[in-house]
Amino acid sequence: VAEDEPSAEEVAAYYSDNCGGLVTVHKEVTLQTGEDCGPDGWQRWVRYTAKDECGNEAASFKIIYQGFDMSGPALDKDENGVAVCSEPAMTITTSQGADCPV
């Protein structure tokens, strides 16, 4: 699912029926290709069709989502800007008390 892709229910909220009835929306993925790291990125085509309680349909519409990974890895930092390590740090000392590099 594309980031911020609306659900069928969210799209249905933009429709109304002249008889005051319930409007439902059918969401259908018609094409999905590629991947984040692929040379051409990815595409996802979604068709939305609204229908009233009597079965009358509005013209469907299609939204094409596309993208690819454009950012490099990021170092995790805490609120003070200090790097956060996922492994516990360990300090080793020699018998003379000098700190060894970690």
C-alpha distances in whole Angstrom, upper triangle without the diagonal:
4,6,8,7,9,10,13,15,15,15,18,20,21,23,26,29,32,33,32,30,26,23,20,17,16,12,12,10,13,12,10,12,13,12,12,16,17,20,18,14,11,11,8,11,10,13,15,18,20,23,26,28,30,28,28,25,24,23,20,18,15,13,12,9,11,12,13,15,18,19,22,22,23,26,25,28,29,30,33,32,33,31,30,30,29,32,35,38,41,45,47,51,54,57,58,56,54,50,48,45,42
4,6,5,9,11,14,16,15,15,19,20,20,22,26,29,32,34,32,30,27,24,21,18,17,14,14,11,14,13,11,12,13,12,11,15,16,18,16,13,10,9,8,10,10,14,15,19,21,24,27,29,32,29,29,26,24,23,20,17,14,11,10,7,8,9,11,13,15,17,20,20,22,25,24,27,28,29,32,30,32,30,29,30,29,32,35,38,41,44,47,51,54,57,58,55,53,50,48,45,42
4,6,9,11,15,16,14,15,19,19,20,23,26,29,33,34,32,31,27,25,22,20,19,16,16,15,17,16,14,16,16,14,13,16,18,20,18,15,13,12,11,13,13,16,17,21,22,26,28,31,33,31,31,27,26,25,22,19,16,13,12,9,10,10,12,13,15,16,18,19,20,22,22,24,25,26,29,27,29,27,27,28,27,31,34,36,39,42,45,49,52,55,56,53,51,48,46,43,40
4,6,9,13,14,11,12,16,16,16,19,23,26,29,31,29,28,25,22,20,17,18,15,16,15,18,18,16,18,19,18,16,20,21,23,21,18,16,15,13,14,13,16,15,19,20,23,26,28,31,29,28,25,24,23,20,17,16,12,13,10,12,13,15,16,18,19,22,22,22,25,24,26,27,26,30,29,31,30,29,30,29,33,36,38,42,45,48,51,55,58,59,56,54,50,49,46,43
4,7,10,12,10,10,14,15,15,17,21,24,27,29,27,26,22,20,17,14,14,11,12,12,15,15,14,16,18,17,16,20,21,23,20,17,14,13,10,11,9,12,12,15,17,20,23,25,28,25,25,22,20,20,17,14,12,9,10,8,11,13,16,17,19,21,24,24,25,28,27,29,30,30,33,32,34,33,32,33,32,36,38,41,44,48,51,54,57,60,62,58,57,53,52,48,45
4,7,8,6,7,10,11,11,14,18,20,24,25,23,22,19,16,14,11,12,10,12,12,15,17,16,19,21,20,20,24,25,27,24,21,18,16,13,13,10,11,10,13,14,17,19,22,25,23,22,19,18,18,15,13,12,10,12,11,15,17,19,21,23,24,27,28,28,31,30,32,32,32,35,34,36,35,34,36,35,38,41,43,47,50,53,57,60,63,64,61,59,56,54,51,48
4,5,5,6,9,10,12,14,17,19,23,24,22,20,16,14,11,9,9,8,11,12,15,17,17,20,22,22,22,26,26,29,26,23,20,18,14,14,11,11,10,12,12,15,17,19,22,20,21,18,17,18,15,14,13,12,14,14,17,19,22,23,26,27,30,30,30,33,32,33,34,34,37,37,38,37,36,37,35,39,42,44,48,51,54,58,61,64,65,62,61,57,56,53,49
4,5,5,6,9,10,11,14,16,20,21,19,17,13,11,8,5,6,6,9,12,15,17,18,21,24,24,25,28,29,31,28,25,22,19,16,14,11,10,7,9,9,11,14,16,18,17,17,14,14,15,12,12,13,13,15,16,19,22,25,27,29,30,33,34,34,37,35,37,38,38,41,40,42,41,39,41,39,42,45,48,52,55,58,61,65,68,69,66,64,61,59,56,53
4,5,5,6,9,10,13,15,19,19,17,15,11,9,7,7,9,9,13,15,18,21,21,25,27,27,27,31,32,34,31,28,25,22,19,18,14,14,11,11,10,12,13,15,18,17,18,16,15,17,15,15,16,16,19,18,22,24,27,29,31,32,35,35,35,37,36,37,37,37,41,40,42,41,40,41,39,43,45,48,52,55,58,62,65,68,69,66,65,61,60,57,54
4,5,5,8,10,13,16,19,20,18,17,14,11,10,9,11,11,14,16,19,21,21,25,26,26,26,30,31,32,30,27,24,21,18,17,14,14,11,13,12,14,15,18,21,20,19,17,16,17,15,14,15,14,17,17,20,22,25,27,29,30,33,33,33,35,34,35,35,35,38,38,40,39,38,40,38,42,44,47,51,54,57,60,64,67,68,65,63,59,58,56,52
4,5,6,8,11,14,17,19,17,16,13,10,9,7,9,9,13,15,17,19,20,24,26,26,26,30,30,32,29,26,23,20,17,15,12,11,8,9,9,12,14,16,19,17,17,14,13,13,12,11,12,12,15,16,19,22,25,27,29,31,34,34,35,37,36,38,38,37,41,40,42,42,40,42,41,44,47,50,53,56,60,63,66,69,70,67,66,62,61,58,55
4,5,5,8,11,14,15,13,12,9,6,6,5,9,10,14,17,19,22,23,26,29,29,30,33,34,35,32,30,26,23,20,18,15,13,9,9,7,9,10,13,16,15,14,12,11,13,12,13,14,15,18,19,23,26,29,31,33,34,37,38,38,41,39,41,41,40,44,43,45,45,43,45,44,47,50,52,56,59,62,66,69,72,73,70,69,65,64,61,58
4,6,8,11,14,16,13,13,10,8,9,9,13,14,17,20,22,25,26,29,31,31,31,35,35,37,34,31,28,25,22,21,17,16,13,13,10,12,13,15,18,17,17,15,14,16,15,15,17,17,20,21,24,27,30,32,33,34,38,38,38,40,39,40,40,39,42,42,44,44,43,45,43,47,49,52,56,59,62,65,69,72,73,69,68,64,63,60,57
4,7,11,13,16,14,14,12,9,11,10,14,14,18,20,22,24,25,29,31,31,31,35,35,36,33,31,28,25,22,20,17,15,12,12,10,12,13,16,18,18,16,14,12,14,13,13,15,15,19,20,23,26,29,31,33,34,38,38,38,41,40,41,41,40,43,43,45,45,44,46,45,49,51,54,57,60,64,67,70,73,74,71,69,66,65,62,59
4,7,10,12,11,11,9,7,9,9,13,14,18,20,22,25,27,30,32,33,33,37,37,38,35,33,30,26,23,21,18,15,12,11,8,9,9,13,15,14,13,11,9,12,12,13,16,17,21,22,26,28,32,34,36,37,41,42,42,44,43,44,44,43,47,46,49,48,47,49,48,52,54,57,60,63,67,70,73,76,77,74,73,69,68,65,62
4,7,9,7,8,8,7,10,11,15,17,21,24,25,28,30,33,36,37,37,41,41,42,39,36,33,30,27,25,21,19,15,13,10,10,9,11,13,14,12,12,11,14,15,16,19,20,24,26,29,32,36,38,39,41,44,45,45,48,46,47,47,46,50,49,52,51,50,52,51,55,57,60,63,66,70,73,76,79,80,77,76,72,71,68,65
4,5,5,6,7,7,10,12,16,19,22,25,26,30,32,35,38,39,40,43,43,44,41,39,36,32,29,26,23,20,16,14,10,9,7,9,10,11,10,11,10,14,15,18,21,23,26,28,32,35,38,41,42,44,47,48,48,51,50,51,51,50,53,53,55,55,54,55,54,58,60,63,66,70,73,76,80,83,84,80,79,75,74,71,68
4,6,8,10,10,14,16,19,22,25,28,29,33,35,38,41,42,43,47,46,47,44,42,39,35,32,29,26,23,20,17,13,12,9,11,11,13,11,13,12,16,18,20,24,26,29,31,35,38,42,44,46,47,51,52,52,54,53,54,54,53,56,56,59,58,57,59,58,61,64,66,70,73,76,80,83,86,87,84,82,79,78,75,72
4,6,9,10,14,17,20,23,26,30,31,34,36,40,43,44,45,48,48,49,46,44,41,37,34,31,28,25,21,18,15,13,9,9,10,12,12,14,14,18,20,22,26,28,32,33,37,40,44,46,48,49,53,53,53,56,54,55,55,54,58,58,60,59,58,60,58,62,64,67,71,74,77,81,84,87,88,85,83,80,79,76,73
4,7,9,13,16,19,22,25,29,30,34,36,39,42,42,43,47,47,48,45,43,40,36,33,31,27,24,21,18,14,13,9,10,11,14,13,15,15,19,20,22,25,27,31,32,36,39,42,44,46,47,50,51,51,53,51,52,52,51,55,55,57,57,55,57,56,59,61,64,68,71,74,78,81,84,85,82,80,77,76,73,70
4,6,10,13,16,20,23,26,28,31,33,37,40,41,41,45,45,47,44,41,38,35,31,29,25,22,19,16,12,10,7,6,9,11,11,13,14,18,19,21,24,26,29,31,35,38,41,43,45,46,49,50,50,52,50,51,51,50,54,54,56,56,54,56,54,57,60,63,66,69,73,76,79,82,84,80,79,75,75,72,68
4,6,10,13,16,20,23,25,28,30,34,37,37,38,42,42,44,41,38,35,32,28,26,22,20,16,14,10,9,6,6,9,11,11,12,13,17,17,19,22,23,27,28,32,34,38,40,42,43,46,46,46,49,47,48,48,47,51,51,53,52,51,52,50,54,56,59,63,66,69,73,76,79,80,77,76,72,71,68,65
4,7,10,13,16,20,22,25,27,31,33,34,35,39,39,40,37,35,31,28,25,22,19,16,12,10,7,6,5,7,10,10,10,9,10,13,13,15,18,20,23,25,28,31,34,37,39,40,43,44,44,47,45,47,46,46,50,49,51,50,49,51,49,52,55,58,61,65,68,71,74,77,79,75,74,70,69,66,63
4,7,10,13,17,19,22,24,27,30,31,32,36,36,38,35,32,29,26,22,20,16,14,10,8,6,5,6,8,11,10,11,10,11,13,12,14,16,18,21,22,26,29,32,34,36,38,41,41,42,44,43,44,45,44,48,47,49,48,47,48,46,50,52,55,59,62,65,69,72,75,76,73,72,68,67,64,61
4,6,10,13,15,18,20,24,27,28,29,32,32,34,31,28,25,22,18,16,12,10,6,5,4,6,9,11,13,11,12,9,10,11,10,11,13,14,17,19,22,25,28,31,33,35,38,38,39,42,41,42,43,43,46,45,47,46,45,46,44,48,50,53,57,60,63,67,70,73,74,71,70,66,65,62,58
4,6,10,12,16,17,21,24,25,27,30,30,32,29,27,23,20,16,14,10,8,6,5,6,8,11,13,15,12,13,10,11,12,9,11,12,13,16,17,21,24,27,29,32,34,37,37,38,41,40,42,43,43,47,46,47,46,44,45,43,47,49,52,56,59,62,66,69,72,73,70,69,65,64,61,57
4,7,9,12,14,18,21,22,23,26,26,28,25,23,19,16,12,10,7,6,5,7,9,11,15,17,19,16,16,13,13,13,10,10,10,11,13,14,17,20,23,26,28,30,33,34,35,38,37,39,40,40,44,43,44,43,41,42,40,44,47,49,53,56,59,63,66,69,70,67,66,62,60,57,54
4,6,9,11,15,18,19,21,25,24,26,23,21,17,14,11,8,6,5,6,8,12,14,17,19,21,18,18,15,15,14,11,11,9,11,12,13,16,19,22,25,28,30,32,33,35,38,37,40,41,42,45,43,45,43,42,42,40,43,47,49,53,56,59,62,65,69,70,67,66,62,60,57,54
4,6,7,11,14,16,18,21,20,22,19,17,14,11,7,6,4,6,9,12,15,17,21,23,25,21,21,18,18,17,13,12,9,10,10,11,13,16,19,21,24,27,29,30,32,35,35,38,39,40,43,41,43,41,39,40,38,41,44,47,50,54,56,60,63,66,67,65,63,59,57,54,51
4,7,10,14,16,19,22,20,22,19,17,14,11,8,6,6,7,10,12,16,19,22,25,25,22,22,18,18,16,13,12,9,10,10,12,14,17,19,23,25,28,31,32,34,37,37,40,42,43,46,44,45,43,42,42,41,44,47,50,53,56,59,62,65,68,70,67,65,61,59,56,53
4,7,10,13,16,18,16,18,15,14,10,8,6,5,7,10,13,16,20,22,26,28,29,26,25,22,21,19,16,14,11,11,9,10,11,14,16,20,22,25,28,29,31,35,35,38,40,41,44,42,43,41,40,40,38,41,45,47,50,54,56,60,62,66,67,65,63,59,57,53,50
4,7,9,12,15,13,15,13,11,7,6,4,6,9,12,15,18,22,25,28,30,32,28,28,25,24,22,18,17,13,12,10,9,10,12,13,16,19,22,24,26,28,31,32,35,37,38,41,39,40,37,36,37,35,38,41,44,47,50,52,56,59,62,63,61,59,55,53,50,47
4,7,10,12,10,12,10,8,6,5,7,9,12,15,19,22,25,28,32,34,35,32,32,28,28,25,22,19,16,14,11,11,9,11,12,15,18,20,22,24,27,30,31,34,37,38,41,38,39,36,36,36,34,37,41,43,46,49,51,55,57,60,62,60,57,54,51,48,45
4,7,8,6,8,7,6,4,6,9,12,15,19,22,25,28,31,35,37,39,35,35,32,31,28,25,22,19,17,13,12,9,10,9,12,15,18,19,21,24,27,28,32,34,36,38,36,36,34,33,33,32,34,38,40,43,46,48,52,54,57,59,56,54,50,48,45,42
4,6,5,8,8,5,5,8,10,14,17,20,23,27,30,33,36,38,40,37,37,33,32,30,27,24,20,18,15,12,10,9,7,9,12,15,16,17,20,24,25,28,31,33,35,32,33,30,29,29,28,31,34,36,39,42,44,48,50,54,55,53,50,47,44,41,38
4,6,9,9,5,6,10,12,16,18,22,24,28,31,34,37,40,42,39,38,35,34,32,28,25,22,19,15,12,10,7,4,5,9,11,12,14,17,20,21,25,27,29,31,28,29,27,26,26,25,28,32,34,37,40,42,45,48,51,53,50,48,44,42,38,36
4,7,8,6,9,12,15,19,21,25,28,31,34,38,41,43,45,42,42,38,37,35,31,28,25,22,19,16,13,10,6,6,9,11,11,13,17,20,22,25,28,30,32,29,29,26,26,26,25,28,31,33,36,39,41,44,46,50,51,49,46,43,40,37,34
4,5,5,7,11,14,17,21,24,27,31,34,37,40,43,44,41,41,37,36,34,30,27,24,21,18,15,12,10,8,9,11,14,15,17,20,24,25,29,32,34,36,32,33,30,30,30,29,31,35,37,39,42,44,47,50,53,54,52,50,46,44,40,38
4,6,9,12,16,19,22,25,29,32,35,39,42,45,46,43,42,38,37,34,31,28,24,22,18,16,13,11,9,10,11,14,16,18,22,25,27,30,34,35,37,34,34,32,32,32,31,34,37,39,41,44,46,49,51,55,56,54,51,48,45,41,39
4,7,9,13,15,19,22,25,29,32,35,39,42,43,40,39,35,33,31,27,24,21,18,15,13,10,9,8,10,12,15,17,20,23,27,28,31,34,36,38,35,36,33,33,34,33,36,39,41,44,46,49,52,54,58,59,56,54,50,48,44,42
4,7,11,14,17,20,23,27,30,33,37,39,41,38,37,33,32,29,26,23,19,17,13,11,7,6,4,8,10,13,15,18,20,24,25,29,31,33,35,32,33,31,31,31,30,33,37,38,41,44,46,50,52,56,57,54,52,48,46,42,40
4,7,10,13,17,20,23,26,30,33,36,37,34,34,30,29,26,23,20,16,14,10,8,5,6,6,10,12,15,18,20,22,26,27,30,32,34,36,33,34,32,32,32,31,34,38,39,43,46,48,51,54,57,59,56,54,50,48,44,42
4,7,10,13,16,20,23,26,30,33,34,31,30,26,25,23,19,16,13,10,7,6,4,7,9,13,15,18,21,23,25,29,29,32,34,36,38,36,37,35,34,35,34,37,40,42,46,49,51,55,57,61,62,59,57,53,51,48,45
4,6,10,13,17,20,23,26,29,30,27,27,23,22,20,16,14,10,8,6,5,6,9,12,15,18,20,23,25,27,30,30,33,35,36,39,37,38,36,35,36,34,38,41,43,47,50,52,56,59,62,63,61,58,55,53,49,46
4,7,10,13,17,20,24,26,28,24,24,20,19,16,13,10,7,6,5,6,9,12,15,18,21,24,27,28,30,33,34,36,38,39,42,40,41,39,39,39,38,41,45,47,50,53,56,60,62,66,67,64,62,58,56,53,50
4,7,10,13,16,20,23,24,21,20,17,16,14,10,8,6,5,6,8,11,15,18,21,23,26,29,30,31,35,34,37,38,39,42,40,42,40,39,40,39,42,45,48,51,54,57,61,63,67,68,65,63,59,58,54,51
4,7,10,13,17,20,21,18,17,13,12,10,7,6,4,7,9,11,15,18,21,24,27,29,32,34,35,38,38,40,41,42,45,43,45,44,43,44,42,45,49,51,55,58,61,64,67,70,72,69,67,63,61,58,55
4,7,10,14,16,18,15,14,11,10,9,6,6,6,8,11,13,17,20,24,27,29,31,34,35,36,39,39,41,42,42,45,44,46,44,43,44,43,46,49,52,55,59,62,65,68,71,73,70,68,64,63,59,56
4,7,10,13,14,11,10,7,7,7,4,7,9,12,15,17,21,24,27,30,33,35,38,39,40,43,42,44,45,45,48,47,49,48,47,48,46,50,53,55,59,62,65,69,72,75,76,73,72,68,66,63,60
4,7,10,12,9,8,6,6,8,7,9,12,14,18,20,23,27,30,33,35,37,40,41,42,45,44,45,46,46,49,48,50,49,48,49,48,51,54,57,60,64,67,70,73,76,78,75,73,69,68,65,62
4,7,8,6,5,4,6,9,10,13,15,18,21,23,27,30,34,36,38,40,44,44,45,48,47,48,49,49,52,51,53,52,51,52,50,54,57,59,63,66,69,73,76,79,80,77,76,72,71,68,64
4,5,5,5,7,9,12,13,16,19,21,25,27,30,34,37,39,41,43,46,47,48,50,49,50,51,50,54,53,55,54,53,54,53,56,59,62,65,68,71,75,78,81,83,79,78,74,73,70,67
4,5,7,10,12,16,16,19,22,24,28,30,33,36,40,42,44,46,49,49,50,52,51,52,52,52,56,55,57,56,54,56,54,57,60,63,66,70,73,76,79,82,84,81,79,76,75,72,68
4,6,9,12,15,17,20,23,26,29,31,35,38,41,44,46,48,51,52,53,55,54,55,56,55,59,58,60,59,58,59,57,60,63,66,69,73,76,79,83,85,87,84,83,79,78,75,71
4,6,10,13,14,17,20,23,26,28,32,35,39,41,44,46,49,49,50,53,52,54,54,54,58,57,59,57,56,57,55,58,61,64,67,71,74,77,81,84,85,82,81,77,76,73,69
4,7,10,12,15,19,22,25,27,31,34,38,41,43,45,48,49,50,53,52,54,54,54,57,57,59,58,56,57,56,59,62,65,68,72,75,78,81,84,86,83,81,77,76,73,70
4,6,8,12,15,18,21,24,27,31,34,37,39,42,45,46,47,50,49,51,51,51,55,54,56,55,53,55,53,56,59,62,66,69,72,75,79,82,83,80,78,75,73,70,67
4,6,9,13,16,19,22,25,29,33,35,37,40,43,44,45,48,47,49,50,50,53,52,54,53,52,54,52,56,59,61,65,68,71,74,78,81,82,79,77,73,72,69,66
4,7,10,13,17,20,23,27,30,33,35,38,41,43,44,47,47,48,49,49,52,51,53,52,51,53,52,55,58,60,64,67,70,74,77,80,81,78,76,72,71,68,65
4,7,10,13,16,20,23,27,30,32,35,38,39,41,44,43,45,46,46,50,48,50,49,48,49,48,51,55,57,61,64,67,70,73,76,78,75,73,69,67,64,61
4,7,10,13,17,20,24,27,29,31,35,36,38,41,41,43,44,44,47,45,47,46,45,47,46,49,52,55,58,61,64,68,71,74,75,72,70,66,65,61,58
4,7,10,13,17,20,23,25,28,31,33,34,38,38,40,41,42,45,43,45,43,43,44,43,46,49,52,55,58,61,65,68,71,72,69,67,63,62,58,55
4,6,10,13,17,20,22,24,28,30,31,34,34,36,38,38,41,39,41,40,39,41,40,43,46,48,52,55,58,61,64,68,69,66,64,60,58,55,52
4,6,10,14,17,19,22,25,27,29,32,32,35,37,37,40,38,40,38,38,39,38,41,45,47,50,53,56,59,62,65,66,64,61,58,56,52,50
4,7,11,14,16,18,22,23,25,28,29,31,33,33,36,34,36,34,34,35,34,38,41,43,46,49,52,55,58,62,63,60,58,54,52,49,46
4,7,11,12,16,19,21,23,26,27,30,32,33,35,33,34,33,32,33,33,36,39,41,45,47,50,53,56,60,61,58,55,52,50,46,44
4,7,9,12,15,17,19,23,24,27,29,30,32,30,31,29,29,30,30,33,36,38,41,44,47,50,53,56,57,54,52,48,46,43,40
4,6,9,12,14,17,20,22,25,27,29,31,28,29,27,27,28,27,30,34,35,39,41,44,47,50,53,54,52,49,45,43,40,37
4,6,8,10,13,17,18,21,24,26,27,24,26,23,23,24,24,27,30,32,35,38,40,43,46,50,50,48,45,42,40,36,33
4,7,10,12,16,18,21,24,25,26,23,25,23,23,24,25,28,31,32,35,38,40,43,46,49,50,47,45,41,39,35,33
4,7,9,12,14,17,20,22,23,20,21,19,20,21,21,24,28,28,32,34,37,40,42,46,46,44,41,37,36,32,30
4,6,10,13,15,19,21,22,18,19,17,18,18,19,22,25,25,29,31,33,36,39,42,43,40,38,34,32,28,26
4,7,9,13,16,19,20,16,16,14,14,15,15,18,21,22,25,27,30,33,36,39,40,37,35,31,29,26,23
4,6,9,13,15,16,12,13,10,11,13,14,17,20,20,24,26,29,32,35,38,39,36,33,30,28,24,22
4,6,10,13,13,10,10,7,8,9,11,14,16,17,20,22,25,28,31,35,35,32,30,26,25,21,19
4,7,10,11,9,8,6,6,8,9,13,15,16,19,22,25,28,31,35,35,32,30,26,25,22,19
4,7,7,5,5,4,5,9,11,14,15,16,19,21,25,27,31,34,34,31,29,25,25,22,19
4,5,5,5,7,6,10,12,15,15,16,19,21,25,28,31,34,34,31,29,26,26,23,21
4,6,7,10,10,14,16,19,19,19,23,24,28,30,34,37,37,33,32,28,29,26,24
4,6,9,10,14,17,19,19,18,22,23,26,28,32,35,34,31,29,26,26,24,22
4,6,9,12,15,18,18,18,21,22,26,28,31,35,34,31,29,25,25,23,21
4,6,10,13,15,15,14,17,19,22,24,28,31,31,27,25,22,22,19,17
4,6,10,12,13,12,16,17,21,23,27,30,30,27,25,21,21,18,15
4,7,9,10,11,14,17,20,23,27,30,30,27,25,22,21,18,15
4,5,7,8,12,14,18,21,24,27,28,25,24,20,19,16,13
4,7,9,13,16,19,22,26,29,30,27,26,22,21,18,15
4,6,9,13,16,19,22,25,27,24,23,19,18,16,12
4,7,10,13,17,20,23,24,21,20,17,16,15,11
4,7,10,13,17,20,21,18,17,13,13,11,8
4,7,10,13,16,18,15,14,11,10,10,7
4,7,10,13,14,11,10,7,7,8,6
4,7,10,11,9,9,6,6,8,7
4,7,8,5,5,5,6,9,10
4,5,5,5,7,7,11,13
4,5,8,10,11,15,16
4,6,9,11,15,17
4,6,9,13,15
4,6,10,12
4,7,9
4,6
4
